Amino acid sequence: MSRADHAQFNVRSAYARARAHELAKLTGMTATQIVEEALRGYVPPGAAAPAGRMVRRGPILVRRAGGKTISQAEADAALNATRERDLE
């Protein structure tokens, strides 16, 4: 004898639960149908397309620098020299 597959999805957000039931009463649908329709209609935001001279650096877009490329070691040395200079 085969068992029926009963899917279960628990919502821990009080707002989401209340809103789903509120919409279910307004539309005559079940709360499950409301959630299914919302998930079908959801489109996650796409990645930002670089524009002009912008390039991606991690999660953000920055303007591409012109001129000579500086290594991390050179940048660290310049920062250390500035921090250690005599401020008198």
N, C-alpha and C positions, 0 to 999 in steps of 0.2 A: 504494500500500500504506500503510495507516494505522499509526501507531505507538501502542503501548499506553501509557496514562498511568500511570506508576509514581510514586506520591507517596512522598516521603521526608521524614522528620522526625528530625533529629539531636538526641540528648539529651546534653548536656555534663556533667550532674551524675552523678558516680559513684554517689551514693546512689540517685538515681531509677532509674538503669540497673540497679543490683544488685537493688533492691526489685521492679522490674517483672519481672525474670527469676525472682526468688524466688517471687513470687506466681503466675507462669506455671507453674512446676513444681508448686506446691501445688494449683492449680486445674485443670491440664490445658489451660489456654488458652494462646494465644500472647501474647508481650509486647505486640504491637500490640492485641490484644483487651483486655488489661488496661488499657492507656492509654486506649483508646476508651471503655471502661466507666467509668473514673475521670472522664473529661471529660464524659460524659453525666450523671453524678451530681453534678457540681460546680455549686453555685449561689453566685455571688459575693455577698458581704455587701451588704445594702441600706443606703441612707442612713438615718441616725438621724432619727427623727421628732421634731420639736420637741414638748416637753411643757410644759404650764403656761406660764410666762413666759419660757421659753427661746427664743432666736433663734440662727440660724446666723451665725457670723462667721468666714468662711473655712472651714477644715476642722473647726471645733469649735462646740459649742453653748455659749452663755453666757447668763446671766440678763439679761433686758432691764432697762435702767436706768430708773428713774422720774425724773420732774422734767424740768428744762430740758435741751435738747439742746445740747451744746457742740461747736463746730466744731474742726477740726484746728488752725487758726491760733490759736484761743483756748487749746487744750490745750498747744500748743508754747510760747506766750507764758508760761503759768503755770509750765511746767517750767523754762524759761529763767530766770524770775524767782526760782524756788526754788533753782536751781543757782548763781545769781550773788549770792545774798544774803550779807550779812556774817555770818560764823560766829563772830565774837568774842564 
